[in-house]
Amino acid sequence: MFVDNVKIFVRSGRGGDGHVSFRKEKYVPNGGPDGGDGGRGGHVIFEVDSGTNTLLNFRHNRHYNAQDGEAGAKKRCHGKDGLDKIIRVPKGTIIREAETQKVIADLYKDGQKEIIFKGGKGGKGNQHFATATRQAPKYAEKGRDAKEYWVTLELKMLADVGLVGFPNVGKSTLLSMISNAQPKIANYHFTTLAPNLGVVTNKFGKQFVVADIPGLIEGASDGVGLGFDFLRHIERTKVIVHVVDAAAIEGRNPKEDILAIIKEIDKYNPEILKTKPQIIAANKIDISTEHIEELKEFFEVEQGIKVIPISAASNSNLQELLKEVELLLDTVSKEDIIFEPEFIEEEKFKDSFEIEEVEKGYFAVSGVGVEKMIGYTSLESEKGFAFFQKYLREKGIIEALEKIGIKEGDTVRIYDIEFEYYK
């Protein structure tokens, strides 16, 4: 069974907590802090698996969790990092955040491996927080939270040329005659239930990839009509070849068939028809050529879309079709069609923060946005410190500290920075 769109839940690992402990040795009665750091949480990693071409496995397992990092321990022992969760997907899989549908990553090449969500950092143990005035800190950082999201996986086949058309018009036969593909071929509807790929090699050794794209969704024979499920695979192709039954064996009008396909593509994404050149393969001329002139008059003369009469079954005029397809390929970019990332995973967490009253008069503040702000702000200058104070007020951190009872002269720690609080 071919599956090309699924929704799954992924979670990176939480960072392990830092540890609070003090050296206790026989001849060292007043040992200093020796709490170890927590381990990093495991990443969520997606990797291209060249041996698969469907997302079927994700129908049976929808939850994927990386391992949490271990907490630190005494004697400066570092907690073990959590194991990464590696998720293998077919080449051409696009990962989107489910709620916004923004692209997180496009896995479009062999061997590609992307960290999609990083595990939380491990918290620092109390060994890091000793100062001249606070030599026995009872504070250690908590590990950073895990990142968890529902994401959609969307498979868009990578091909230079897409064969589109109604069932039984000869797409699979054409693909088998011009390439190394061996698709299932029979004289009934819905023979092709999944895109088939074939590599075409001309007499000069030049190659391009052709995809036989299923034409209709399941239930079309009941009047559902053309569906969007097959259309996502056209987005990566560079040239569209409309394969049509020019002999009208099943009583349909070839011109109307092509217009119906064009209408569905335009409804799905108007940019496809604007950016991808098209050509028409008028198939089954070994049976009848009755509609060829009508097709040429309407599409070639009026629309500027070339019509090539062919017979896939008898291998007639196929080289002429390939020659025209190659000419069109020469007019488009040679770069792969990829979907650029739009989603920044920390958007969801950047404004969150936590405040902990470690002991009376001593408060610790943590959070992704706070840590990042400290990283790019110089607190040595008056201007930098003013910016720092403004940030704390705008994000509600000062208000939150006041709500839990901070007083003038109390100490606030934000990661590696300590300062006394004054209004």
C-alpha positions as CSV (number, residue, x, y, z in Angstrom):
1,M,0.0,0.0,0.0
2,F,1.3,3.4,-0.9
3,V,0.9,6.2,1.7
4,D,2.2,9.7,1.1
5,N,0.8,11.8,3.9
6,V,0.7,11.1,7.6
7,K,0.6,13.0,10.9
8,I,2.9,11.9,13.8
9,F,3.9,13.1,17.3
10,V,7.6,13.7,18.0
11,R,9.3,14.6,21.3
12,S,12.9,15.4,21.9
13,G,14.5,14.4,25.3
14,R,14.4,16.6,28.4
15,G,17.8,17.7,29.8
16,G,18.8,16.1,33.0
17,D,18.8,18.3,36.1
18,G,22.0,19.6,37.6
19,H,22.9,18.1,41.1
20,V,23.4,19.8,44.4
21,S,26.0,18.2,46.6
22,F,29.2,19.0,48.6
23,R,32.4,17.2,49.1
24,K,32.4,15.0,52.2
25,E,35.9,13.6,52.9
26,K,37.5,12.5,56.1
27,Y,40.0,15.3,56.2
28,V,38.0,18.0,54.3
29,P,35.3,19.0,56.8
30,N,34.2,22.0,54.8
31,G,34.3,20.7,51.2
32,G,33.1,22.8,48.4
33,P,30.2,22.2,46.0
34,D,30.7,19.2,43.7
35,G,27.3,18.7,42.0
36,G,27.6,17.4,38.5
37,D,25.8,18.6,35.3
38,G,22.8,16.9,33.8
39,G,23.0,15.1,30.5
40,R,21.6,16.5,27.2
41,G,18.2,15.2,26.1
42,G,18.2,13.2,22.9
43,H,17.5,14.9,19.5
44,V,14.8,14.0,17.1
45,I,16.6,13.3,13.8
46,F,15.1,12.5,10.4
47,E,17.1,10.6,7.9
48,V,16.6,9.6,4.3
49,D,16.2,5.9,3.7
50,S,16.8,5.1,0.0
51,G,15.2,1.7,0.5
52,T,11.7,3.0,1.0
53,N,9.2,4.9,-1.1
54,T,6.1,5.1,1.1
55,L,5.1,6.4,4.5
56,L,3.1,3.3,5.3
57,N,5.0,2.4,8.5
58,F,3.9,5.6,10.1
59,R,0.2,4.5,9.9
60,H,0.9,1.9,12.6
61,N,3.2,3.9,14.9
62,R,2.5,7.6,15.4
63,H,4.5,8.5,18.5
64,Y,8.3,8.9,18.5
65,N,10.2,10.0,21.6
66,A,13.9,10.7,22.2
67,Q,15.4,9.7,25.5
68,D,15.7,12.2,28.4
69,G,19.1,13.1,29.7
70,E,20.2,11.7,33.1
71,A,20.5,13.9,36.1
72,G,24.0,14.9,37.4
73,A,25.5,13.3,40.5
74,K,27.9,14.0,43.3
75,K,31.6,14.1,42.8
76,R,31.1,16.3,39.7
77,C,29.7,13.3,37.8
78,H,28.0,14.3,34.5
79,G,24.7,12.7,33.7
80,K,24.5,10.5,30.6
81,D,23.1,12.1,27.4
82,G,19.8,10.8,26.2
83,L,19.7,8.6,23.1
84,D,18.6,10.4,19.9
85,K,15.5,9.2,18.1
86,I,16.3,8.6,14.4
87,I,13.3,8.5,12.1
88,R,13.9,7.1,8.6
89,V,11.7,8.4,5.8
90,P,11.7,8.2,1.9
91,K,13.6,10.7,-0.2
92,G,11.4,13.6,-1.0
93,T,9.6,13.8,2.4
94,I,8.7,17.2,3.6
95,I,8.2,17.7,7.3
96,R,5.8,20.4,8.4
97,E,4.6,21.6,11.8
98,A,1.0,20.3,11.9
99,E,-0.7,23.4,13.4
100,T,0.9,26.1,11.1
101,Q,1.8,23.8,8.2
102,K,5.1,25.7,8.0
103,V,8.0,23.7,6.5
104,I,10.5,22.4,9.0
105,A,12.7,20.5,6.6
106,D,12.8,19.0,3.1
107,L,14.7,15.7,2.9
108,Y,15.4,15.6,-0.8
109,K,18.7,14.0,-1.3
110,D,20.3,10.6,-0.6
111,G,21.9,10.2,2.8
112,Q,20.4,13.5,4.1
113,K,20.2,13.7,7.9
114,E,18.6,16.6,9.8
115,I,18.2,17.4,13.5
116,I,14.6,18.5,13.6
117,F,14.2,19.2,17.3
118,K,17.1,19.4,19.7
119,G,17.1,17.8,23.1
120,G,17.0,20.0,26.1
121,K,20.3,21.1,27.6
122,G,21.4,19.5,30.8
123,G,21.3,21.8,33.9
124,K,24.5,22.9,35.5
125,G,25.4,21.4,38.9
126,N,26.0,23.6,42.0
127,Q,29.8,23.4,41.4
128,H,29.4,26.2,38.9
129,F,27.6,28.6,41.2
130,A,30.1,29.2,44.0
131,T,31.2,32.8,44.5
132,A,33.3,34.7,47.0
133,T,30.2,35.7,48.9
134,R,28.2,32.4,48.4
135,Q,30.6,29.6,48.8
136,A,28.1,26.9,49.5
137,P,25.4,27.3,46.8
138,K,22.3,25.1,47.2
139,Y,21.2,25.8,43.7
140,A,21.6,23.8,40.5
141,E,19.9,24.4,37.2
142,K,17.0,22.2,36.1
143,G,17.4,20.5,32.7
144,R,15.8,22.3,29.7
145,D,12.3,21.0,28.7
146,A,11.8,18.7,25.8
147,K,10.3,20.0,22.5
148,E,7.2,18.2,21.5
149,Y,5.1,18.7,18.3
150,W,2.6,17.1,16.0
151,V,4.2,17.1,12.5
152,T,2.9,16.1,9.1
153,L,5.1,14.1,6.7
154,E,4.3,14.7,3.1
155,L,6.0,12.7,0.4
156,K,6.5,14.5,-3.0
157,M,8.3,12.3,-5.5
158,L,11.4,13.7,-7.1
159,A,11.2,13.5,-10.8
160,D,12.2,15.7,-13.8
161,V,9.1,14.7,-15.8
162,G,5.6,13.9,-14.6
163,L,3.2,11.8,-16.7
164,V,-0.4,12.9,-15.9
165,G,-3.8,11.8,-17.3
166,F,-6.9,9.7,-16.7
167,P,-6.6,5.9,-16.0
168,N,-6.1,3.6,-18.9
169,V,-4.6,6.2,-21.2
170,G,-1.3,4.4,-21.4
171,K,0.9,6.2,-18.9
172,S,2.4,3.0,-17.4
173,T,2.9,1.5,-20.8
174,L,4.7,4.7,-22.0
175,L,6.9,4.7,-18.9
176,S,7.8,1.0,-19.4
177,M,8.7,1.6,-23.1
178,I,11.0,4.7,-22.5
179,S,12.7,3.8,-19.3
180,N,14.0,1.0,-17.0
181,A,10.7,0.9,-15.0
182,Q,8.5,-2.1,-14.8
183,P,5.2,-0.9,-13.7
184,K,2.1,-3.1,-13.3
185,I,0.1,-2.8,-16.5
186,A,-3.4,-4.1,-17.1
187,N,-6.6,-3.1,-19.0
188,Y,-8.6,-1.8,-16.1
189,H,-8.9,1.3,-14.0
190,F,-6.7,2.1,-11.1
191,T,-3.9,-0.2,-12.1
192,T,-1.5,2.4,-10.9
193,L,-2.1,3.1,-7.2
194,A,1.3,4.6,-6.5
195,P,3.7,6.8,-8.5
196,N,6.2,4.8,-10.5
197,L,9.6,6.2,-11.3
198,G,11.8,5.4,-14.3
199,V,15.1,6.6,-15.6
200,V,15.3,7.5,-19.3
201,T,18.7,7.4,-21.0
202,N,19.1,8.9,-24.5
203,K,21.6,7.7,-27.1
204,F,24.1,10.2,-25.8
205,G,23.9,8.9,-22.3
206,K,22.0,11.9,-20.9
207,Q,19.5,10.8,-18.2
208,F,16.3,12.2,-16.6
209,V,13.7,10.8,-14.2
210,V,10.1,10.2,-15.3
211,A,7.2,9.7,-12.8
212,D,4.0,7.9,-13.8
213,I,1.6,9.8,-11.4
214,P,-1.8,8.2,-10.5
215,G,-4.6,10.1,-12.2
216,L,-7.6,9.7,-10.0
217,I,-8.3,9.3,-6.3
218,E,-10.1,6.2,-5.0
219,G,-13.8,6.5,-5.6
220,A,-13.5,8.5,-8.7
221,S,-15.7,5.9,-10.6
222,D,-18.5,6.9,-8.2
223,G,-18.3,10.5,-9.3
224,V,-15.8,11.9,-6.8
225,G,-13.6,13.1,-9.7
226,L,-10.1,14.2,-9.7
227,G,-8.5,14.5,-6.3
228,F,-5.5,16.3,-4.8
229,D,-3.7,13.2,-3.5
230,F,-1.7,12.7,-6.7
231,L,-1.2,16.4,-7.4
232,R,1.5,16.9,-4.7
233,H,3.9,14.8,-6.7
234,I,3.6,17.2,-9.6
235,E,5.1,20.0,-7.6
236,R,8.6,18.6,-7.8
237,T,8.5,17.8,-11.5
238,K,10.0,20.3,-14.0
239,V,8.0,19.3,-17.1
240,I,4.4,18.0,-17.3
241,V,3.5,15.5,-20.0
242,H,-0.2,15.0,-20.5
243,V,-0.9,11.5,-21.7
244,V,-4.3,11.2,-23.4
245,D,-6.2,8.5,-25.2
246,A,-6.3,10.1,-28.6
247,A,-8.3,7.2,-30.0
248,A,-11.1,7.8,-27.5
249,I,-11.5,4.1,-26.9
250,E,-13.7,4.6,-23.8
251,G,-15.9,7.2,-25.4
252,R,-14.3,10.3,-23.6
253,N,-13.2,13.3,-25.6
254,P,-9.4,13.7,-25.5
255,K,-9.5,17.5,-25.5
256,E,-11.9,17.6,-22.5
257,D,-9.8,15.1,-20.6
258,I,-6.7,17.3,-20.9
259,L,-8.7,20.4,-19.9
260,A,-10.1,18.6,-16.9
261,I,-6.6,17.7,-15.7
262,I,-5.4,21.3,-16.3
263,K,-8.3,22.6,-14.3
264,E,-7.5,20.3,-11.3
265,I,-3.9,21.3,-11.3
266,D,-4.8,25.0,-11.5
267,K,-7.2,24.5,-8.6
268,Y,-4.6,22.8,-6.5
269,N,-1.8,25.3,-7.2
270,P,-1.9,27.9,-10.0
271,E,1.8,28.4,-9.8
272,I,2.4,24.9,-11.2
273,L,1.0,25.7,-14.7
274,K,2.8,29.1,-14.7
275,T,6.3,27.7,-14.0
276,K,6.3,24.2,-15.6
277,P,6.3,23.7,-19.4
278,Q,3.7,21.2,-20.7
279,I,3.6,18.9,-23.7
280,I,0.8,16.5,-24.8
281,A,1.5,12.8,-25.7
282,A,-1.5,11.9,-27.9
283,N,-1.4,8.1,-27.4
284,K,-3.0,5.1,-29.2
285,I,-2.6,6.4,-32.7
286,D,-2.2,2.8,-33.8
287,I,-5.9,2.5,-33.2
288,S,-7.2,5.9,-34.4
289,T,-5.9,9.3,-35.4
290,E,-9.4,10.9,-35.6
291,H,-8.8,13.5,-32.8
292,I,-5.2,14.5,-33.6
293,E,-6.0,17.5,-35.7
294,E,-8.5,18.8,-33.2
295,L,-5.9,18.5,-30.4
296,K,-3.2,20.2,-32.5
297,E,-5.6,23.1,-33.5
298,F,-6.7,23.8,-30.0
299,F,-3.5,23.2,-27.9
300,E,-0.7,23.8,-30.3
301,V,-2.1,26.7,-32.3
302,E,-4.2,28.4,-29.6
303,Q,-2.4,27.4,-26.4
304,G,1.2,27.0,-27.5
305,I,1.4,23.4,-26.0
306,K,3.0,21.0,-28.5
307,V,1.1,17.8,-29.4
308,I,3.1,14.7,-30.2
309,P,1.1,11.8,-31.7
310,I,2.5,8.4,-30.3
311,S,1.7,4.8,-29.8
312,A,3.2,3.5,-26.6
313,A,2.1,-0.1,-27.3
314,S,3.8,-0.2,-30.8
315,N,6.7,2.1,-29.8
316,S,5.7,4.6,-32.5
317,N,7.1,8.1,-32.4
318,L,8.4,7.8,-28.8
319,Q,11.8,9.2,-29.7
320,E,10.2,12.3,-31.1
321,L,8.4,12.7,-27.8
322,L,11.6,12.3,-25.8
323,K,13.4,14.8,-28.0
324,E,10.7,17.4,-27.3
325,V,10.8,16.6,-23.6
326,E,14.5,17.1,-23.5
327,L,14.2,20.4,-25.3
328,L,11.8,21.6,-22.6
329,L,14.1,20.3,-19.8
330,D,16.8,22.4,-21.3
331,T,14.7,25.5,-20.7
332,V,14.2,25.0,-16.9
333,S,16.5,25.1,-14.0
334,K,18.8,22.1,-13.4
335,E,18.5,22.6,-9.6
336,D,16.3,20.3,-7.5
337,I,13.0,21.7,-6.5
338,I,13.1,22.0,-2.8
339,F,10.9,23.6,-0.1
340,E,12.8,26.0,2.1
341,P,12.4,25.8,6.0
342,E,9.8,28.3,7.3
343,F,9.4,27.1,10.9
344,I,11.7,28.0,13.8
345,E,11.1,25.5,16.5
346,E,12.0,27.8,19.4
347,E,9.2,30.2,18.5
348,K,6.9,28.2,20.8
349,F,9.3,28.4,23.8
350,K,11.2,31.7,23.4
351,D,9.0,33.8,25.7
352,S,8.6,31.2,28.5
353,F,10.6,31.4,31.7
354,E,10.7,29.8,35.2
355,I,11.5,31.4,38.5
356,E,12.7,29.4,41.5
357,E,13.2,30.7,45.1
358,V,16.3,28.6,45.9
359,E,16.5,30.0,49.4
360,K,15.3,33.0,51.3
361,G,16.4,36.1,49.3
362,Y,17.9,34.2,46.4
363,F,16.0,33.7,43.1
364,A,17.0,31.8,40.0
365,V,15.5,32.7,36.6
366,S,15.7,30.4,33.5
367,G,14.3,30.2,30.0
368,V,15.2,29.9,26.4
369,G,14.6,33.6,25.6
370,V,16.4,34.8,28.7
371,E,19.5,32.8,27.9
372,K,19.6,33.9,24.3
373,M,19.2,37.6,25.3
374,I,22.2,37.3,27.7
375,G,24.2,35.7,24.9
376,Y,23.9,38.7,22.7
377,T,23.8,41.6,25.2
378,S,26.8,43.2,26.8
379,L,26.1,43.8,30.4
380,E,29.4,45.6,31.0
381,S,28.1,48.8,29.5
382,E,25.4,51.1,31.0
383,K,23.5,50.9,27.7
384,G,23.6,47.1,27.7
385,F,22.5,46.8,31.3
386,A,19.6,49.2,30.6
387,F,18.5,47.0,27.7
388,F,18.8,44.0,30.0
389,Q,16.5,45.6,32.6
390,K,14.0,46.7,29.9
391,Y,13.8,43.1,28.6
392,L,13.1,41.8,32.1
393,R,10.3,44.2,32.5
394,E,8.7,43.8,29.0
395,K,8.7,40.0,29.4
396,G,7.0,40.2,32.8
397,I,10.0,38.7,34.7
398,I,10.3,41.6,37.2
399,E,6.5,41.5,37.8
400,A,6.7,37.7,38.4
401,L,9.6,38.2,40.8
402,E,7.6,40.8,42.7
403,K,4.6,38.6,42.9
404,I,6.5,35.8,44.7
405,G,7.9,38.3,47.2
406,I,11.3,39.6,46.1
407,K,12.6,42.5,48.1
408,E,15.2,45.2,47.5
409,G,18.7,43.8,48.1
410,D,17.7,40.2,47.3
411,T,19.9,38.3,44.8
412,V,18.7,37.3,41.3
413,R,20.7,34.7,39.3
414,I,20.1,34.3,35.5
415,Y,22.4,31.6,34.4
416,D,25.9,32.9,34.9
417,I,24.9,36.4,36.0
418,E,24.1,37.5,39.6
419,F,22.8,40.9,40.6
420,E,21.0,42.5,43.5
421,Y,17.4,43.6,42.9
422,Y,16.5,47.3,43.3
423,K,13.4,49.1,42.1
